[in-house]
């Protein structure tokens, strides 16, 4: 047996528990959810009754449902604004914690603590009590200014972003730890060499730090996208739950809009991967010398 074959067998052996678990516990539920999305599902005394409707559930979601498309577009616009804020905030905090200061572990725990305690019920209770509101926004009428100067298509996601700003910062704990791990992997000798060459801290950040943690930016963007779209405060997820127990639509339609929602998440992740892949290809592509 060659070395390449041994390495391949070792790799298959390591991933085999995941493959077996996926086949046993996930493959059939995924297939059954796709099956339900193409049927009208009725729960009766005799059990689950399905009636094949082709793609009527998907057509109804885009052409007849007055809420789904509106809430989906609103949440997508909000996510486009949330993701950069979370990435930038977590990067800044990681840069500050990475400095030679005392009690680094305490600061890590403080920023990560909201990730542990903010479960779905806790977040809903905080929303109901107004703990996530920003007093300055209400004091100076910023929301009214946005409504008066922007169209409803853009004012709604921006207002939603402002109202959830505190909550967004709470969900930056994991990203901070990921960035911190990336920053600690950067060789300090590179900074020393840049300092000897006369590079300022600002130049060192753009020329040394940012290229070194670019893979971690991609990881954080993927994690943040999944975290936002699958969080309990998503209006689309609430709409899916409502349709599950709706006698008119039911499980079939709820499953269909859930798959549409998954498709949107998949497109987001694919765009992120393509963005960072293209940047890496440009960086590693050798420059042609002029004759």
N, C-alpha and C positions, 0 to 999 in steps of 0.2 A: 504494500500500500504506500502510495506516494505521500509526501508531506502535505500537498494540496488537498488530497482526499481526506487525510486525518483532520486537517483544520476544518474542512467542510462538515465532516461528521461531528466534530466538537461543537460547531456552530448550531447544527440541527438539534443536537442533544440539549443545548442550552435553551433554545427557543421552543422545544417540543412541549414543555408544560403549558406555555401560553397557547400554542396551536391546539393542543388537546382540550384545554379549557374553553377556547373559543368555539370549537366544534360542538362540545357537549352543552355549553350554557348560553351561547350567544348566536350561533348560526341559525337555529330554528326560530327563536324570537324575532330576529331580523327578517327572515323570510315571511313569518306569519304577519308581521306588521305591514310589510309590502302587500301581502295578500288582502289584509283588511282595508288598506287604503283604496283598493279597487272594488270594494263591495259596500253595500249598505248593510250595516250591522244592527241587528235588533236583539235585545236581551229579553228572552221570554222565560216562562216557567219550564219550558223544555230545554233551555240552554241558549247558546248563541246561534242565532239564525242569520245567515249571510245571503245577500242577493247581489249578483254580479252587475255592476253598473259601468263597466269599462273605465273611462277616465272622467266620469261625471263629477266626482268629488274634487278633482283638480280644477275642472272647468268652473265649478261653483265657487271655489276659493278665489279665482282671479276675476270672474265675470259677474258674480251675483252677491258674494259676501260683502256687505258694506263696511266691515270692520277690519278684516284680515289684511288686505293690501295696505290700508292706511296705517295700521299699527306696525306692520312689517317695515314699511318705508321710514316711518318715524323712528323706529328703534335702530334701523341701519344707519340713518343720519346721525343719531345720538352716539352710536358706537364709533363712527368715523371720527367724531370729536373726542370721545372718551379715551380711545387707545393712545393717541399721541400724548395726552395729558398724563396718563398713568405712566407711560414709558419715560417721559422727561422727568416727572416728579421722582420716580423710583431711582432713576440714574443720578439725579442731584443728591438725593439722600444717601445713596450708596457711596458717592464720591466724598461726602462729608464724613460718613462713618469710617471710611477707609483711611482717613487722615490719622496721624499719630496722636490719638487722644485716649484718655482713660475711659474705662467702663464701656468699651465697645459692645460687650455682650449684653449689657443692660439696654442700650439703645436698640440693638437688634430685637430683643424681646419686646420692647415697647412698640416698635413698628409692626412686629409680626402678631402681637396679641389680638388686634381686631380681626385678623383672619380666623383665629380660633373661636372667638366668642360670637361673631356675627353670623349666626345661623339664620335660616329663613324666617323663623318666628321672631327672633330678636330684631332683624332688620325691619320687619313690618311694624313692630311695636315702636321702634325708633322713628319711623316715618309718621306714625299716627301721633306721636308726641312732639313732632317738629324738631327733633334733635339734629336732623341733617340739614336744617335751614341755615342760611347765612344772614345774620341780622343786617349787615351793610347793604345787601341787595334790596331788602325791603325798605330800609331807611331812605335810600337815595332813589328809589323807584327805577332801578335798572331794568326790571322786567317790562315795565310800561314803556320805557324808551325803546327797547328792542321791538316790542309789538308795533309801535308807531312808525318805526323806520325800516322794518323788514317785512317781506311778504310772509303770510302764514306758513308757506312751505318750508321756510328756513327759520322763522322765529320760533316755531314749536320745538324743533330739536335743540336749538341753542338754549331756550328757556329750560327744557328738560335737563340739559347738561349742567346748567348753573344750579338748578335745584338739587341735583344729585352730586355736586362737586365734593362735598364732605365725604359722602359714601364712596366716591371714586378713590379718594385718597386713602380711605380705610382699606381698600382692596389692593393696595400696592405692596403688602408685606412680602409676598413670595417673590415678586419681581425685584425688590430691594436685595433680598438674599442672593438671588441669581446674579445680579449685577456685582454684588460684593464678592462673590466667588470668582467672577471673571476678572475683576480688578486686582485681586490678590494673586492671580496667575501671571500678571504682567511682570516681566523681569525689571527689577529696580535699576539694573545697570543701564538699561535703555534710557531711563530718565536722566541718569547721571551723565551719559554721553550727550544727550540733547542739551542738558544744562551747560556742559562745557562748550558746546558749539554756539551758545548764546541764545538758545530757545527759551522763551518766556513760558510760564505755566499755561497760559492760554494757547500758545502754539503747541506745547507738548500735549495738551488735551486733544487737539484736532489731528495732530500728526502721529501721536503714539497711542494715547488711551483709546480714542474712538475706533481706529482700525482694529485694535487688539480685542475690543469687546463687541465687535460687530456680530459675531455668531450668537452672543448672548442677547443682543437686541432682537435678533430673529426669534430666538427661543421665547423671549418675553412677549413679543408680539403675538406669537401663536398661543401661548398660555393665556394672555389677556383676552384674546378674541374668544377662545373657548369659555373662559370664565365669565365674560360678560353675557354671551349669548345663552349660556345655560344657567344663569343666575335666577334666583326666585323673583327679582323685581322686573324681569322681562315681561312686557305686556303681551307678547306673542305666546309665551308659555302659559300665562293666565288665560288667554283666549283658547288655547288647546285644552286646558283643564275644563273650561266652561262647556266646550262642545262635546267633551266626552260624556257628559251626563245630560246633554240636551236631547229631548225626545225627537226633535226634527232632524238634527244632523247625526249625532251619535258617535260611536267609536270609529266608524269608517271614515267620516269626514275629519275627525280630530287626528287620526293617523295620517291622513293625506296632507293636512297643513303642517304636521310635524315633519314629514319628509321634505316638504318644500322648505321649511325652516332649516333642516339639515343641509339641503342643497345650498342655501345662502351661506351657511357657515363654511361649507366645503369650498365655495368660491372665494371667500375671504382668505382662508388658509392657503389656497392655491396661489392667489395673487401675492401673498407675503412670500411664499417660497420662490416664486418666479422673480420677484423684486430683488431678493437677496442673492439668488443664483445669478442673475444678470450682472449684478454689481461685482460678484466674485469673478465672473468670467472676464469682465472688463479689466479688473485689477491684475489678473494673472496672465492676460493675453500679452505676449511680447510685442514690443514696439518695433516696427519695421525701420530699418536704417535706410536713410536716403543714399542713393548711389553717388 
